[in-house]
Amino acid sequence: MIDVAAFAQFFTSGLTTGCSYALVALAIVLVANVCGVVNLAQGEYLAVGGLVLASLTALHLPVVVSLVLIALVGAALASLQEVLTIRPIRYAPSFLQITVTLGVAVAIRGAAFIIWGKDPIGVPGFSGDDMLVVAGAIFPIQAMWIWIGTAVLLGAAFYVLAFTQFGRSIRACSINRSAALLMGINPQRTSLLVFAAAGAISAVAGAMLAPITLASWDSGLTPGLKGLIAAIFGGFRSPLVAVLAGLAMGILEAFIAGLGSSDAKDVYFYAVLLLGLLVMGGVFARGRDRLNLGSSL
């Protein structure tokens, strides 16, 4: 029987990693809805965010300033990806577009390896490296930054989607790009802005996570993969389902590692996810159309 302290420990640890999965999943769903492409390079922006934070640490900038700069770097890189690699093949087959995003991921990872090296880089927490104890669970103060930052990013994203003109443009393009164009919306500009927003979200997520997991050239692999799986649960249509799936995946992973074998956690984790996709596929298929970007959020 699991006690309260162990439950709190597993839950808080899982929630921390789940936040990164949820933010990457949100970014993937936004891009997939508007641009019609699954961006396999999305996790790499998370790695870039952590590495840029490691470089900015030496400048002793305020946390908010560093996060703004990191968001701008992520937005700029994602915008370049859209302009240079996605826009020229807009009407190419989907498998070709996805393959190109995989190539971008490899290129970003390689560039990060060359610039920052192969060794993980330690990054200090935003407000120190002290630990907190709540209900018997021990977790770093940085986890609070991750939870609050994730809540702010998710709240801002859903507010923009539901209550702003730009959000209405995104939802219109997600339903029908041609019809959106006839209504005076510029799908090309909307795609560029969505790519930029997705890159900024992932980069900031990586910056928040880096003080706990270390910054590394390959640190975007796992969040990128699990964010992709969460997006699959949302059918690449529902940001709400994708975010909830990402959070649930992080918590599930922590409980599997804590109650079972940490060495075999990925085996159990992916087995459970596969079973969930098979069993719940029909439920999500029926429900996600009522939760997608083209409907009320």
C-alpha contacts under 8 A as a table, 3 or more apart, distances in Angstrom:
res1	aa1	res2	aa2	distance
2	I	6	A	6.36
2	I	7	F	6.46
3	D	6	A	5.45
3	D	7	F	6.16
4	V	7	F	5.07
4	V	8	A	6.07
4	V	135	A	7.18
4	V	136	G	7.41
5	A	8	A	5.15
5	A	9	Q	6.11
5	A	135	A	5.81
5	A	136	G	4.32
5	A	137	A	5.56
6	A	9	Q	4.97
6	A	10	F	6.15
6	A	136	G	7.45
6	A	137	A	6.98
7	F	10	F	5.29
7	F	11	F	6.00
8	A	11	F	5.05
8	A	12	T	5.98
8	A	134	V	7.95
8	A	135	A	6.54
8	A	136	G	6.96
8	A	137	A	5.35
9	Q	12	T	5.44
9	Q	13	S	6.12
9	Q	136	G	7.28
9	Q	137	A	4.36
9	Q	138	I	6.57
9	Q	139	F	7.78
10	F	13	S	5.27
10	F	14	G	5.94
10	F	251	I	7.12
10	F	254	A	5.38
10	F	255	F	5.56
10	F	258	G	6.66
11	F	14	G	5.13
11	F	15	L	5.94
11	F	251	I	5.72
11	F	254	A	7.06
11	F	255	F	7.39
12	T	15	L	5.04
12	T	16	T	6.24
12	T	137	A	7.53
12	T	139	F	7.43
12	T	251	I	7.86
13	S	16	T	5.29
13	S	17	T	6.69
13	S	139	F	7.42
13	S	251	I	7.32
13	S	254	A	6.43
14	G	17	T	5.40
14	G	18	G	5.77
14	G	247	L	7.85
14	G	249	M	7.94
14	G	250	G	4.52
14	G	251	I	3.77
14	G	252	L	6.94
14	G	253	E	6.58
14	G	254	A	4.78
14	G	255	F	7.50
15	L	18	G	4.81
15	L	19	C	6.08
15	L	147	W	7.87
15	L	247	L	6.21
15	L	248	A	7.91
15	L	250	G	5.88
15	L	251	I	5.49
16	T	19	C	5.44
16	T	20	S	7.28
16	T	143	A	6.07
16	T	146	I	6.60
16	T	147	W	6.75
16	T	250	G	7.45
17	T	20	S	5.47
17	T	21	Y	6.71
17	T	247	L	7.91
17	T	250	G	5.37
17	T	251	I	7.86
18	G	21	Y	4.99
18	G	22	A	6.04
18	G	246	G	5.51
18	G	247	L	4.16
18	G	248	A	6.73
18	G	249	M	6.22
18	G	250	G	3.73
18	G	251	I	6.38
19	C	22	A	5.04
19	C	23	L	6.23
19	C	146	I	7.20
19	C	147	W	6.98
19	C	150	T	6.27
19	C	246	G	7.04
19	C	247	L	5.80
19	C	250	G	7.52
20	S	23	L	5.28
20	S	24	V	6.25
20	S	205	A	5.92
20	S	206	G	7.44
20	S	209	L	7.41
20	S	223	P	6.42
20	S	227	G	7.82
20	S	246	G	7.86
21	Y	24	V	5.30
21	Y	25	A	6.01
21	Y	223	P	5.36
21	Y	224	G	7.35
21	Y	226	K	5.97
21	Y	227	G	4.50
21	Y	230	A	7.38
21	Y	243	V	7.82
21	Y	246	G	4.82
21	Y	247	L	6.75
21	Y	249	M	7.83
21	Y	250	G	7.17
22	A	25	A	5.02
22	A	26	L	6.11
22	A	227	G	6.30
22	A	230	A	7.32
22	A	242	A	6.78
22	A	243	V	4.42
22	A	244	L	6.97
22	A	245	A	7.19
22	A	246	G	4.16
22	A	247	L	5.68
23	L	26	L	5.05
23	L	27	A	6.29
23	L	150	T	7.26
23	L	154	L	7.60
23	L	201	I	6.73
23	L	202	S	6.44
23	L	205	A	6.84
23	L	227	G	7.55
23	L	243	V	6.91
23	L	246	G	7.90
24	V	27	A	5.09
24	V	28	I	6.20
24	V	42	Q	6.68
24	V	43	G	6.56
24	V	46	L	7.96
24	V	201	I	7.58
24	V	202	S	5.70
24	V	223	P	7.06
24	V	224	G	6.54
24	V	227	G	5.07
24	V	228	L	7.58
25	A	28	I	5.07
25	A	29	V	6.15
25	A	226	K	7.98
25	A	227	G	4.27
25	A	228	L	5.91
25	A	229	I	7.85
25	A	230	A	5.77
25	A	231	A	5.02
25	A	239	P	7.70
25	A	242	A	5.78
25	A	243	V	6.27
25	A	246	G	6.73
26	L	29	V	5.21
26	L	30	L	6.19
26	L	198	A	7.88
26	L	231	A	7.29
26	L	239	P	5.53
26	L	242	A	6.39
26	L	243	V	6.03
27	A	30	L	5.23
27	A	31	V	6.32
27	A	42	Q	7.32
27	A	197	A	7.77
27	A	198	A	4.49
27	A	199	G	7.43
27	A	201	I	6.88
27	A	202	S	7.03
28	I	31	V	5.31
28	I	32	A	6.03
28	I	38	V	6.51
28	I	39	N	6.21
28	I	42	Q	6.73
28	I	198	A	7.31
28	I	227	G	7.66
28	I	228	L	7.00
28	I	231	A	6.64
28	I	236	F	7.47
29	V	32	A	4.99
29	V	33	N	6.01
29	V	38	V	7.91
29	V	231	A	6.02
29	V	234	G	7.94
29	V	236	F	4.93
29	V	237	R	6.13
29	V	238	S	7.02
29	V	239	P	5.96
29	V	242	A	7.49
30	L	33	N	5.32
30	L	34	V	6.38
30	L	194	V	6.81
30	L	198	A	7.20
30	L	239	P	7.22
31	V	34	V	5.46
31	V	35	C	5.44
31	V	36	G	7.00
31	V	37	V	6.70
31	V	38	V	7.03
31	V	39	N	7.14
31	V	191	S	7.48
31	V	194	V	6.26
31	V	195	F	6.14
31	V	198	A	7.12
32	A	35	C	5.47
32	A	36	G	4.64
32	A	37	V	4.82
32	A	38	V	5.25
32	A	39	N	7.37
32	A	236	F	6.13
32	A	237	R	7.52
33	N	36	G	5.65
33	N	37	V	7.84
33	N	173	C	7.62
33	N	174	S	4.75
33	N	236	F	6.88
33	N	237	R	6.11
33	N	293	L	7.46
34	V	170	I	6.28
34	V	171	R	7.72
34	V	173	C	5.48
34	V	174	S	4.74
34	V	177	R	7.96
34	V	187	P	7.96
34	V	190	T	7.63
34	V	191	S	6.04
34	V	194	V	7.49
35	C	174	S	7.91
35	C	191	S	5.70
37	V	94	S	6.80
37	V	97	Q	6.50
37	V	98	I	6.44
38	V	98	I	5.99
38	V	101	T	7.82
39	N	42	Q	5.78
39	N	98	I	6.57
39	N	101	T	5.50
39	N	102	L	7.63
40	L	43	G	7.20
40	L	98	I	6.95
40	L	101	T	5.40
40	L	102	L	5.34
40	L	105	A	6.61
40	L	224	G	7.34
40	L	228	L	7.77
41	A	44	E	5.42
41	A	45	Y	7.25
41	A	101	T	5.67
41	A	102	L	6.04
41	A	104	V	6.11
41	A	105	A	4.19
41	A	106	V	7.92
41	A	224	G	7.60
42	Q	45	Y	5.70
42	Q	46	L	7.31
42	Q	105	A	7.67
42	Q	198	A	7.78
42	Q	199	G	7.03
42	Q	202	S	6.97
42	Q	224	G	6.20
43	G	46	L	5.23
43	G	47	A	6.83
43	G	202	S	6.99
43	G	220	G	4.55
43	G	221	L	6.16
43	G	222	T	7.80
43	G	223	P	5.98
43	G	224	G	3.77
43	G	225	L	7.42
43	G	227	G	7.80
44	E	47	A	5.04
44	E	48	V	6.26
44	E	105	A	6.14
44	E	108	I	6.67
44	E	109	R	6.65
44	E	218	D	7.77
44	E	219	S	7.77
44	E	220	G	4.81
44	E	221	L	7.05
44	E	224	G	7.15
45	Y	48	V	4.90
45	Y	49	G	6.11
45	Y	74	G	6.06
45	Y	199	G	6.01
45	Y	200	A	7.92
45	Y	202	S	5.53
45	Y	203	A	5.01
45	Y	206	G	7.47
45	Y	220	G	7.21
46	L	49	G	5.15
46	L	50	G	6.61
46	L	202	S	4.74
46	L	203	A	4.47
46	L	204	V	7.12
46	L	205	A	6.08
46	L	206	G	4.08
46	L	207	A	7.32
46	L	219	S	7.65
46	L	220	G	5.54
47	A	50	G	5.33
47	A	51	L	6.32
47	A	203	A	7.14
47	A	206	G	5.73
47	A	215	A	6.83
47	A	216	S	6.53
47	A	217	W	6.21
47	A	218	D	6.72
47	A	219	S	5.22
47	A	220	G	4.66
48	V	51	L	5.07
48	V	52	V	5.96
48	V	74	G	7.46
48	V	112	A	7.22
48	V	203	A	6.28
48	V	206	G	7.19
48	V	217	W	7.50
49	G	52	V	5.28
49	G	53	L	6.19
49	G	70	I	5.83
49	G	71	A	7.74
49	G	73	V	7.93
49	G	74	G	6.94
49	G	202	S	7.40
49	G	203	A	3.99
49	G	204	V	5.88
49	G	205	A	7.27
49	G	206	G	4.83
49	G	207	A	4.85
50	G	53	L	5.11
50	G	54	A	6.34
50	G	203	A	7.22
50	G	206	G	4.81
50	G	207	A	4.21
50	G	208	M	7.49
50	G	209	L	7.25
50	G	210	A	5.06
50	G	214	L	7.71
50	G	215	A	5.00
50	G	216	S	7.45
51	L	54	A	4.97
51	L	55	S	6.47
51	L	116	W	7.35
51	L	121	I	7.74
51	L	207	A	7.69
51	L	210	A	7.99
51	L	215	A	5.31
51	L	216	S	6.56
51	L	217	W	7.48
52	V	55	S	5.06
52	V	56	L	6.16
52	V	70	I	6.57
52	V	207	A	7.81
53	L	56	L	4.98
53	L	57	T	6.00
53	L	66	S	6.91
53	L	67	L	7.94
53	L	70	I	7.03
53	L	123	V	7.63
53	L	207	A	5.90
54	A	57	T	5.31
54	A	58	A	7.54
54	A	121	I	6.91
54	A	122	G	7.43
54	A	123	V	5.76
54	A	215	A	7.02
55	S	58	A	6.16
55	S	59	L	7.85
56	L	59	L	5.35
56	L	60	H	7.06
56	L	61	L	7.07
56	L	66	S	6.77
57	T	60	H	5.41
57	T	61	L	6.95
57	T	123	V	7.51
61	L	65	V	6.41
61	L	66	S	6.16
62	P	65	V	5.34
62	P	66	S	6.30
63	V	66	S	5.13
63	V	67	L	6.18
63	V	126	F	6.45
64	V	67	L	5.13
64	V	68	V	6.20
65	V	68	V	5.14
65	V	69	L	6.25
66	S	69	L	5.15
66	S	70	I	6.10
67	L	70	I	4.98
67	L	71	A	6.05
67	L	204	V	6.29
67	L	207	A	7.35
68	V	71	A	5.07
68	V	72	L	6.25
69	L	72	L	5.04
69	L	73	V	6.24
70	I	73	V	5.04
70	I	74	G	6.20
70	I	200	A	7.36
70	I	203	A	6.30
70	I	204	V	6.34
70	I	207	A	7.59
71	A	74	G	5.13
71	A	75	A	6.03
71	A	199	G	7.50
71	A	200	A	4.25
71	A	201	I	6.95
71	A	203	A	5.94
71	A	204	V	5.77
72	L	75	A	5.00
72	L	76	A	5.97
72	L	200	A	6.44
73	V	76	A	5.12
73	V	77	L	6.20
73	V	200	A	7.32
73	V	203	A	7.81
74	G	77	L	5.30
74	G	78	A	6.12
74	G	196	A	7.18
74	G	199	G	4.59
74	G	200	A	4.54
74	G	201	I	7.76
74	G	202	S	7.34
74	G	203	A	5.25
74	G	204	V	7.97
75	A	78	A	5.20
75	A	79	S	5.99
75	A	195	F	7.29
75	A	196	A	4.00
75	A	197	A	6.03
75	A	198	A	7.28
75	A	199	G	4.80
75	A	200	A	4.70
76	A	79	S	5.08
76	A	80	L	6.25
76	A	196	A	6.51
76	A	199	G	7.80
77	L	80	L	5.13
77	L	81	Q	6.29
77	L	196	A	7.74
77	L	199	G	7.16
78	A	81	Q	4.94
78	A	82	E	6.30
78	A	195	F	5.59
78	A	196	A	5.25
78	A	198	A	7.50
78	A	199	G	5.13
79	S	82	E	5.11
79	S	83	V	6.19
79	S	192	L	5.96
79	S	193	L	7.54
79	S	195	F	5.91
79	S	196	A	5.14
79	S	199	G	7.98
80	L	83	V	5.16
80	L	84	L	5.76
80	L	85	T	7.88
81	Q	84	L	5.41
81	Q	85	T	5.44
81	Q	86	I	6.68
81	Q	104	V	7.47
82	E	85	T	5.70
82	E	86	I	4.77
82	E	87	R	5.89
82	E	191	S	7.83
82	E	192	L	6.27
82	E	195	F	6.62
83	V	86	I	6.19
83	V	87	R	5.33
83	V	88	P	7.50
83	V	192	L	7.43
84	L	87	R	6.58
84	L	88	P	6.89
85	T	88	P	6.16
85	T	89	I	7.06
85	T	100	V	6.99
85	T	101	T	7.82
86	I	89	I	5.51
86	I	90	R	5.89
86	I	97	Q	6.88
86	I	100	V	7.89
87	R	90	R	5.03
89	I	92	A	5.06
89	I	97	Q	6.89
90	R	97	Q	7.82
92	A	96	L	6.57
92	A	97	Q	6.78
93	P	96	L	5.49
93	P	97	Q	6.67
94	S	97	Q	5.14
94	S	98	I	6.20
95	F	98	I	5.16
95	F	99	T	6.09
96	L	99	T	5.02
96	L	100	V	6.23
97	Q	100	V	5.11
97	Q	101	T	6.44
98	I	101	T	5.13
98	I	102	L	6.37
99	T	102	L	5.05
99	T	103	G	6.38
100	V	103	G	4.96
100	V	104	V	6.31
101	T	104	V	4.93
101	T	105	A	6.24
102	L	105	A	5.00
102	L	106	V	6.39
103	G	106	V	5.15
103	G	107	A	6.18
104	V	107	A	4.97
104	V	108	I	6.12
105	A	108	I	5.25
105	A	109	R	6.12
106	V	109	R	5.11
106	V	110	G	6.04
107	A	110	G	5.09
107	A	111	A	6.11
108	I	111	A	5.09
108	I	112	A	6.10
109	R	112	A	5.11
109	R	113	F	6.22
109	R	217	W	5.93
109	R	218	D	6.47
110	G	113	F	5.04
110	G	114	I	6.32
110	G	217	W	7.81
111	A	114	I	5.11
111	A	115	I	6.12
112	A	115	I	5.15
112	A	116	W	5.75
112	A	117	G	7.26
112	A	217	W	5.16
113	F	116	W	5.60
113	F	117	G	4.81
113	F	118	K	5.72
113	F	217	W	5.27
114	I	117	G	5.57
116	W	216	S	7.93
116	W	217	W	7.17
117	G	217	W	7.40
118	K	216	S	7.18
118	K	217	W	6.70
119	D	216	S	6.82
120	P	214	L	5.91
120	P	215	A	5.50
120	P	216	S	4.59
120	P	217	W	7.63
121	I	214	L	5.58
121	I	215	A	5.00
121	I	216	S	6.29
122	G	210	A	7.74
122	G	211	P	6.66
122	G	214	L	5.06
122	G	215	A	6.45
123	V	210	A	6.37
123	V	211	P	4.71
123	V	214	L	6.36
123	V	215	A	7.10
124	P	128	G	6.46
124	P	129	D	6.59
124	P	211	P	5.43
125	G	128	G	4.77
125	G	129	D	5.35
125	G	141	I	7.61
125	G	142	Q	5.58
125	G	211	P	5.12
125	G	212	I	7.70
126	F	142	Q	6.51
126	F	145	W	7.63
126	F	211	P	7.90
127	S	141	I	7.24
127	S	142	Q	7.16
128	G	141	I	7.31
128	G	142	Q	7.70
129	D	140	P	6.48
129	D	141	I	6.68
129	D	142	Q	7.25
130	D	140	P	5.97
130	D	141	I	6.06
131	M	138	I	6.49
131	M	139	F	5.48
131	M	140	P	4.24
131	M	141	I	5.65
132	L	137	A	7.94
132	L	138	I	5.64
132	L	139	F	5.47
132	L	140	P	5.95
132	L	141	I	6.23
133	V	136	G	5.93
133	V	137	A	5.40
133	V	138	I	4.61
133	V	139	F	6.66
134	V	137	A	5.21
134	V	138	I	6.71
139	F	143	A	6.77
140	P	143	A	5.57
140	P	144	M	7.68
140	P	212	I	7.88
141	I	144	M	5.45
141	I	145	W	7.06
142	Q	145	W	5.03
142	Q	146	I	6.41
142	Q	208	M	7.57
142	Q	211	P	7.10
142	Q	212	I	7.19
143	A	146	I	4.97
143	A	147	W	6.24
143	A	212	I	7.95
144	M	147	W	5.13
144	M	148	I	6.05
145	W	148	I	5.26
145	W	149	G	5.68
145	W	208	M	6.92
146	I	149	G	5.10
146	I	150	T	5.85
146	I	205	A	7.77
146	I	208	M	5.65
146	I	209	L	6.81
147	W	150	T	5.21
147	W	151	A	6.18
148	I	151	A	5.09
148	I	152	V	6.19
149	G	152	V	5.09
149	G	153	L	6.15
149	G	208	M	7.78
150	T	153	L	5.12
150	T	154	L	5.98
150	T	205	A	7.58
151	A	154	L	5.22
151	A	155	G	5.87
152	V	155	G	5.11
152	V	156	A	6.00
153	L	156	A	5.15
153	L	157	A	6.05
153	L	201	I	7.32
154	L	157	A	5.07
154	L	158	F	6.14
155	G	158	F	5.34
155	G	159	Y	6.00
156	A	159	Y	5.07
156	A	160	V	6.10
157	A	160	V	5.23
157	A	161	L	6.23
158	F	161	L	5.01
158	F	162	A	6.02
158	F	297	L	7.37
159	Y	162	A	5.23
159	Y	163	F	5.67
159	Y	164	T	7.39
160	V	163	F	5.61
160	V	164	T	5.18
160	V	166	F	6.97
160	V	167	G	5.15
161	L	164	T	6.45
161	L	166	F	7.26
161	L	167	G	3.77
161	L	168	R	6.51
161	L	170	I	7.19
161	L	171	R	7.31
161	L	293	L	7.62
161	L	297	L	7.70
162	A	167	G	6.01
162	A	168	R	7.12
162	A	296	S	6.99
162	A	297	L	6.09
163	F	167	G	6.68
163	F	168	R	7.61
164	T	167	G	5.05
164	T	168	R	6.35
165	Q	168	R	5.03
165	Q	169	S	6.25
166	F	169	S	4.96
166	F	170	I	6.25
167	G	170	I	5.00
167	G	171	R	6.22
168	R	171	R	5.07
168	R	172	A	5.99
169	S	172	A	5.04
169	S	173	C	6.15
169	S	180	A	7.49
169	S	185	I	6.46
169	S	190	T	7.14
170	I	173	C	5.24
170	I	174	S	6.16
170	I	190	T	6.69
170	I	194	V	7.94
170	I	293	L	7.66
171	R	174	S	4.99
171	R	175	I	6.41
171	R	293	L	5.06
171	R	294	G	4.73
171	R	295	S	7.68
172	A	175	I	5.29
172	A	176	N	6.28
172	A	177	R	7.06
172	A	179	A	7.87
172	A	180	A	5.59
172	A	294	G	6.51
173	C	176	N	5.22
173	C	177	R	4.44
173	C	178	S	7.89
173	C	179	A	7.92
173	C	180	A	5.65
173	C	187	P	6.35
173	C	190	T	8.00
174	S	177	R	6.79
174	S	293	L	6.63
174	S	294	G	6.28
175	I	293	L	7.96
175	I	294	G	5.70
176	N	179	A	5.37
176	N	180	A	6.15
177	R	180	A	4.99
177	R	181	L	6.21
177	R	187	P	6.27
178	S	181	L	5.12
178	S	182	L	6.46
179	A	182	L	5.07
179	A	183	M	6.38
180	A	183	M	5.07
180	A	184	G	6.66
180	A	185	I	5.34
180	A	186	N	7.51
180	A	187	P	7.11
181	L	184	G	5.29
181	L	185	I	4.86
181	L	186	N	5.80
181	L	187	P	6.44
182	L	185	I	7.18
186	N	189	R	5.50
186	N	190	T	6.21
187	P	190	T	4.91
187	P	191	S	5.97
188	Q	191	S	5.15
188	Q	192	L	6.35
189	R	192	L	5.08
189	R	193	L	6.23
190	T	193	L	5.16
190	T	194	V	6.07
191	S	194	V	5.12
191	S	195	F	6.12
192	L	195	F	5.19
192	L	196	A	6.21
193	L	196	A	4.98
193	L	197	A	6.09
194	V	197	A	5.00
194	V	198	A	6.03
195	F	198	A	5.10
195	F	199	G	6.16
196	A	199	G	5.15
196	A	200	A	6.20
197	A	200	A	5.07
197	A	201	I	6.15
198	A	201	I	5.16
198	A	202	S	6.29
199	G	202	S	5.32
199	G	203	A	6.07
200	A	203	A	5.13
200	A	204	V	6.12
201	I	204	V	5.37
201	I	205	A	6.18
202	S	205	A	4.98
202	S	206	G	6.23
203	A	206	G	5.09
203	A	207	A	6.30
204	V	207	A	4.98
204	V	208	M	6.26
205	A	208	M	5.25
205	A	209	L	6.23
206	G	209	L	5.09
206	G	210	A	5.92
207	A	210	A	5.31
207	A	211	P	7.71
208	M	211	P	6.90
209	L	212	I	5.69
209	L	213	T	6.23
209	L	214	L	7.80
210	A	213	T	5.16
210	A	214	L	4.71
210	A	215	A	5.09
211	P	214	L	5.64
211	P	215	A	7.58
215	A	219	S	6.67
216	S	219	S	5.11
217	W	220	G	7.60
218	D	221	L	5.87
219	S	222	T	6.93
219	S	223	P	7.76
220	G	223	P	5.57
220	G	224	G	5.67
221	L	224	G	5.20
221	L	225	L	6.15
222	T	225	L	5.17
222	T	226	K	6.11
223	P	226	K	5.18
223	P	227	G	5.64
224	G	227	G	5.09
224	G	228	L	6.05
225	L	228	L	5.04
225	L	229	I	6.38
226	K	229	I	4.92
226	K	230	A	6.20
226	K	246	G	7.35
226	K	249	M	7.86
227	G	230	A	5.03
227	G	231	A	6.18
227	G	246	G	6.30
228	L	231	A	4.98
228	L	232	I	6.24
229	I	232	I	4.92
229	I	233	F	6.44
230	A	233	F	5.08
230	A	234	G	6.56
230	A	241	V	7.99
230	A	242	A	4.98
230	A	243	V	7.12
230	A	245	A	5.12
230	A	246	G	5.07
230	A	249	M	7.70
231	A	234	G	4.96
231	A	235	G	6.25
231	A	236	F	5.24
231	A	239	P	7.77
231	A	241	V	7.94
231	A	242	A	4.79
231	A	243	V	7.90
231	A	245	A	7.87
232	I	235	G	4.78
232	I	236	F	5.72
232	I	242	A	7.42
233	F	236	F	7.62
233	F	241	V	6.91
233	F	242	A	6.11
233	F	245	A	6.69
233	F	277	L	6.90
233	F	281	G	7.59
233	F	284	F	6.98
234	G	237	R	5.88
234	G	238	S	4.94
234	G	239	P	6.73
234	G	240	L	7.58
234	G	241	V	4.89
234	G	242	A	4.58
234	G	245	A	7.71
234	G	284	F	6.92
234	G	288	R	6.47
235	G	238	S	6.57
235	G	284	F	7.35
235	G	285	A	7.22
235	G	288	R	6.92
236	F	239	P	7.73
236	F	242	A	7.78
237	R	288	R	6.80
237	R	289	D	7.29
237	R	291	L	7.84
237	R	292	N	4.97
237	R	293	L	6.63
238	S	241	V	5.45
238	S	242	A	6.23
238	S	288	R	5.67
238	S	289	D	7.36
238	S	291	L	5.39
238	S	292	N	4.05
238	S	293	L	6.35
239	P	242	A	5.06
239	P	243	V	6.06
239	P	291	L	7.77
239	P	292	N	6.73
239	P	293	L	7.25
240	L	243	V	5.28
240	L	244	L	6.25
240	L	291	L	6.96
240	L	292	N	7.89
240	L	297	L	7.87
241	V	244	L	5.16
241	V	245	A	5.94
241	V	288	R	7.37
241	V	291	L	7.68
242	A	245	A	5.05
242	A	246	G	6.12
243	V	246	G	5.09
243	V	247	L	6.34
244	L	247	L	5.22
244	L	248	A	6.10
245	A	248	A	5.03
245	A	249	M	5.98
246	G	249	M	5.11
246	G	250	G	6.42
247	L	250	G	5.34
247	L	251	I	6.47
248	A	251	I	5.19
248	A	252	L	5.97
249	M	252	L	5.01
249	M	253	E	5.98
250	G	253	E	5.16
250	G	254	A	6.35
251	I	254	A	5.19
251	I	255	F	6.36
252	L	255	F	5.24
252	L	256	I	6.16
252	L	269	F	7.56
253	E	256	I	5.19
253	E	257	A	6.18
253	E	265	K	7.14
253	E	266	D	7.96
253	E	269	F	6.11
254	A	257	A	5.19
254	A	258	G	5.99
255	F	258	G	4.98
255	F	259	L	5.80
255	F	260	G	7.87
256	I	259	L	5.41
256	I	260	G	5.42
256	I	261	S	7.34
256	I	262	S	7.66
256	I	265	K	5.99
256	I	268	Y	7.24
256	I	269	F	6.98
257	A	260	G	5.34
257	A	261	S	5.55
257	A	262	S	4.46
257	A	263	D	7.94
257	A	264	A	7.88
257	A	265	K	5.23
258	G	261	S	7.15
258	G	262	S	6.95
260	G	264	A	7.92
260	G	265	K	7.18
261	S	264	A	5.29
261	S	265	K	5.83
262	S	265	K	4.98
263	D	266	D	7.66
264	A	267	V	5.37
264	A	268	Y	6.55
265	K	268	Y	5.24
265	K	269	F	5.75
266	D	269	F	4.81
266	D	270	Y	5.90
267	V	270	Y	5.56
267	V	271	A	6.11
268	Y	271	A	5.07
268	Y	272	V	6.14
269	F	272	V	5.27
269	F	273	L	6.24
270	Y	273	L	4.87
270	Y	274	L	5.96
271	A	274	L	5.14
271	A	275	L	6.21
272	V	275	L	5.09
272	V	276	G	6.06
273	L	276	G	4.90
273	L	277	L	6.09
274	L	277	L	5.11
274	L	278	L	6.22
275	L	278	L	5.13
275	L	279	V	6.01
276	G	279	V	5.18
276	G	280	M	5.52
276	G	281	G	7.58
277	L	280	M	5.38
277	L	281	G	5.22
278	L	281	G	5.48
279	V	282	G	7.17
280	M	283	V	5.12
280	M	284	F	6.21
281	G	284	F	5.32
281	G	285	A	5.97
282	G	285	A	4.95
282	G	286	R	6.24
283	V	286	R	5.29
283	V	287	G	6.12
284	F	287	G	4.99
284	F	288	R	5.34
285	A	288	R	5.75
285	A	289	D	7.27
286	R	289	D	6.71
287	G	290	R	5.60
287	G	291	L	6.81
288	R	291	L	4.94
288	R	292	N	5.91
289	D	292	N	5.29
289	D	295	S	7.77
290	R	295	S	6.26
290	R	296	S	7.89
291	L	295	S	6.22
291	L	296	S	7.01
291	L	297	L	6.30
292	N	295	S	5.67
292	N	296	S	7.77
292	N	297	L	7.39
293	L	296	S	7.26
293	L	297	L	7.00
